[in-house]
């Protein structure tokens, strides 16, 4: 791989051991994938934040990186942690887990990474420009930034995004190159798309059909931001999709359209979405109802608030969002309305990365196919519904 003189100085340790080790990792990654050079990135988004996933070994590695003294050179934000940092006790998170999680966050802060703890950094100010090179982890955020925003990132890992944050660099390969952003499948959508859960189902079905290919959608209608983020999350969960194009929806769709004549066409019908929903709809007795995977937008928090205003929640209703959205939702009165009704609005975490079994969870009702897949993987019984359906079921 070609390195500039400045990059050679970094490798040689002239800017400290922390930056040298980070660049060594990126160079090794680039050589594996045949990258010719490194390019600057504008931002990073780091995954691997939950103590549930890191464990003690991961925590010690993070603390070792912090001790090397390196600091983030570009804006870097954090993915969700395993608990709400201030209200973890009421979530029934074990104390030992909480101690480990708090150490994890301190290590990231020592590296100069913002403790945003959200899978939707684009809703709290980390919004990449069209065509910009970024280094993001978190599957749904990768899918959204590549597709909806038209930025460029590969499926990064926690360590590589940290390395990119510290050096401001990343190897140039895969989705960073024009030729790898072309469609690999044409998806003709014949199903009716009315609610974000329909888009989530479409993403889940399509991901299974295309694997790691780049799908090009026709027939998406006019999806909201909320529908786009939940569709991408499902695409990334069932099929490891990092980039998709939508006719009349995404910024690169018109540019890549001429290549559609070379790809296989797949039709997705109403019955395909119904079958997907049935897969995750089990008999449940007393589920915890969760909304916010990916984290809720301000609009979604407001919708829940409107549904519960002046009423009483008879079962557990948990809404997950980011700190930034939570602050604005509190200012608008949404958080107060939900909590006055008996619901909870938590930040920093969600059902995917929290230690649910240790918290005593057995059943969950939700409106996200990503959340459903991860919950099922943990052995929980799941039930699907729209946000309205779920909220109406928990009201007394």
SVG drawing of the C-alpha trace seen along z (x, -y; Angstrom):
<svg xmlns="http://www.w3.org/2000/svg" viewBox="-58 -23 68 42">
<polyline fill="none" stroke="black" stroke-width="0.4" points="0.0,0.0 1.2,-3.5 1.9,-5.7 2.6,-9.4 5.6,-10.8 3.2,-12.0 1.7,-8.5 5.2,-7.0 6.0,-9.4 2.9,-8.2 3.8,-4.6 7.3,-5.4 5.8,-6.6 6.6,-10.3 3.1,-11.2 2.9,-8.7 2.4,-4.9 -1.4,-5.2 -1.6,-6.8 1.1,-4.4 -0.8,-1.3 -4.0,-2.7 -2.4,-3.3 -0.7,0.1 -4.2,1.7 -5.6,-0.3 -2.7,0.5 -3.0,4.2 -6.7,4.1 -6.1,2.2 -3.5,4.8 -5.9,7.6 -8.5,6.0 -6.1,4.8 -6.5,1.0 -3.9,-1.1 -3.9,-3.9 -5.5,-5.6 -8.0,-8.5 -9.1,-11.1 -12.5,-10.5 -14.8,-13.3 -16.2,-11.4 -16.4,-8.0 -19.1,-6.1 -17.9,-3.4 -19.7,-0.2 -18.8,2.5 -19.9,0.3 -22.1,2.6 -20.3,4.4 -22.5,7.4 -20.5,7.7 -17.1,6.5 -16.8,8.4 -13.7,8.0 -11.2,8.7 -12.7,6.1 -12.8,3.6 -9.2,4.1 -8.2,3.7 -10.1,0.4 -8.5,-0.9 -5.1,0.1 -5.8,-2.1 -6.7,-5.0 -3.5,-4.6 -1.5,-5.1 -2.6,-8.7 -4.2,-8.9 -7.2,-11.2 -9.8,-11.3 -8.7,-13.6 -12.2,-13.7 -15.6,-13.8 -16.4,-10.4 -19.7,-9.2 -20.6,-6.1 -23.2,-3.4 -25.7,-2.3 -24.3,-0.9 -25.9,1.9 -27.9,-0.3 -29.2,-3.8 -26.2,-5.4 -28.3,-7.1 -31.4,-4.9 -29.8,-1.4 -31.1,-0.3 -34.7,-0.8 -34.0,1.2 -33.0,4.1 -29.4,4.2 -27.1,6.1 -24.6,4.0 -21.5,5.8 -22.6,5.2 -23.2,1.5 -19.7,1.2 -18.1,2.7 -20.3,0.5 -19.4,-2.7 -15.7,-1.8 -16.2,-1.2 -17.7,-4.7 -14.8,-6.3 -12.3,-4.6 -14.1,-5.9 -14.2,-9.4 -10.4,-9.2 -10.0,-8.6 -12.0,-11.8 -15.0,-9.9 -18.4,-11.5 -20.6,-9.3 -23.7,-9.8 -24.7,-6.1 -27.0,-6.0 -27.4,-3.9 -28.8,-7.0 -25.9,-9.5 -27.4,-11.3 -30.3,-12.4 -27.9,-14.0 -25.7,-16.1 -23.3,-13.6 -24.7,-14.0 -22.2,-13.1 -22.3,-15.0 -23.1,-13.4 -20.0,-11.6 -18.0,-12.1 -15.7,-9.4 -16.6,-8.3 -15.7,-5.3 -18.9,-4.0 -19.7,-0.8 -23.3,0.2 -25.1,2.0 -28.2,-0.2 -26.1,-3.5 -23.9,-2.2 -26.9,-1.3 -28.5,-4.7 -25.4,-6.8 -24.4,-4.9 -27.9,-4.8 -30.0,-7.7 -27.2,-10.2 -25.0,-9.0 -21.8,-9.0 -19.2,-6.3 -18.3,-3.8 -17.5,-0.1 -18.8,2.3 -16.3,1.2 -15.7,2.8 -15.3,1.2 -11.4,1.3 -11.2,0.0 -13.5,-2.9 -11.5,-3.8 -8.3,-3.7 -9.9,-5.9 -11.1,-8.4 -7.6,-8.6 -5.8,-8.9 -8.5,-10.6 -7.8,-7.9 -9.2,-4.7 -8.1,-2.4 -9.7,-3.0 -11.6,0.2 -15.1,1.7 -18.1,-0.7 -15.7,-3.7 -15.2,-3.1 -17.8,-3.9 -17.6,-0.4 -18.6,1.3 -21.7,-0.9 -23.6,0.5 -26.8,2.5 -26.6,6.3 -30.3,7.0 -33.5,5.2 -36.3,5.4 -39.8,4.8 -42.0,4.0 -45.6,5.0 -46.6,5.0 -48.4,2.1 -46.2,0.0 -48.3,-1.9 -46.4,-2.0 -42.7,-1.9 -43.2,1.8 -44.0,2.6 -40.7,1.1 -39.0,3.0 -40.6,6.2 -39.5,5.3 -36.0,4.9 -36.0,8.2 -37.4,10.1 -35.0,8.4 -31.9,8.9 -32.6,12.7 -33.0,12.7 -29.9,10.6 -27.3,11.4 -24.5,8.9 -25.6,7.6 -26.6,4.0 -30.4,4.0 -32.1,1.4 -35.8,0.8 -38.7,-0.2 -42.1,-0.9 -41.0,-2.3 -43.5,-5.1 -42.7,-8.2 -41.1,-6.7 -40.5,-8.8 -37.1,-9.1 -38.5,-6.6 -39.4,-4.1 -36.0,-4.5 -34.0,-3.9 -36.0,-0.8 -35.9,0.7 -32.1,0.3 -31.7,1.8 -33.7,4.9 -31.7,5.2 -28.5,5.2 -29.7,7.7 -31.0,10.4 -28.6,10.0 -25.6,7.9 -26.6,5.2 -24.5,2.1 -25.9,0.1 -29.2,-0.1 -30.7,-2.4 -34.3,-3.4 -35.8,-4.9 -36.9,-8.4 -35.8,-8.1 -31.9,-7.9 -29.4,-10.3 -27.4,-7.8 -30.3,-5.9 -30.5,-7.8 -26.7,-7.6 -26.6,-3.8 -30.0,-3.1 -28.3,-2.3 -26.7,0.8 -30.1,2.4 -30.3,4.2 -27.4,6.4 -29.0,7.6 -31.5,10.2 -35.0,9.0 -36.8,10.1 -40.5,9.3 -41.6,8.8 -45.3,9.3 -47.7,8.7 -47.6,12.3 -43.8,12.2 -44.2,9.4 -47.0,11.2 -44.9,14.4 -42.1,12.4 -44.3,10.8 -45.8,14.2 -42.3,15.6 -41.8,13.3 -45.4,13.3 -45.6,15.9 -48.1,16.4 -47.0,14.1 -48.6,13.6 -46.9,10.6 -44.4,9.0 -42.4,5.9 -43.4,3.5 -40.4,1.8 -40.3,-1.0 -37.0,-2.3 -34.8,0.0 -33.2,-1.9 -33.5,-4.7 -36.7,-6.7 -36.7,-10.0 -38.4,-13.0 -41.4,-12.4 -41.7,-8.8 -41.5,-9.8 -44.1,-12.4 -46.4,-9.8 -46.2,-7.6 -46.8,-10.6 -50.0,-11.4 -51.3,-7.9 -50.8,-7.7 -51.7,-11.3 -54.2,-11.3 -54.3,-7.5 -52.6,-4.8 -50.2,-2.1 -51.2,1.2 -48.1,3.1 -44.5,2.2 -43.9,-0.2 -40.3,-1.1 -39.3,-3.7 -35.6,-4.0 -34.0,-7.1 -30.8,-9.1 -29.8,-11.7 -30.1,-14.5 -33.6,-13.5 -34.6,-12.9 -33.7,-16.4 -35.8,-17.9 -38.7,-15.5 -38.6,-16.5 -38.7,-20.2 -41.7,-19.6 -43.4,-17.7 -43.4,-14.3 -41.3,-12.5 -43.5,-13.9 -46.7,-12.6 -45.3,-9.1 -43.9,-8.8 -47.1,-10.4 -49.0,-7.5 -46.6,-5.0 -44.3,-4.4 -40.5,-4.8 -38.3,-6.7 -34.7,-5.4 -31.5,-6.7 -28.1,-5.2 -29.3,-1.6 -31.9,0.6 -33.1,4.2 -30.5,5.4 -27.4,4.6 -28.9,4.7 -28.4,7.8 -32.1,8.8 -31.9,12.3 -30.0,11.0 -32.8,8.3 -35.4,11.0 -36.9,10.6 -38.7,13.5 -41.1,11.9 -41.0,8.8 -43.5,7.0 -41.9,4.6 -42.3,2.9 -38.8,3.6 -37.6,6.7 -34.0,6.0 -35.1,6.0 -37.2,9.1 -34.3,11.0 -31.9,10.2 -34.5,10.8 -35.3,14.2 -31.5,15.0 -31.5,14.4 -34.3,16.9 -37.1,14.4 -40.6,14.9 -41.5,12.0 -44.7,10.4 -44.8,7.8 -47.1,4.9 -47.2,1.3 -46.3,-1.4 -50.0,-2.2 -51.1,1.4 -48.4,2.0 -49.3,-1.1 -53.0,-0.4 -52.4,3.1 -50.6,1.8 -53.2,-0.9 -55.7,-0.1"/>
</svg>
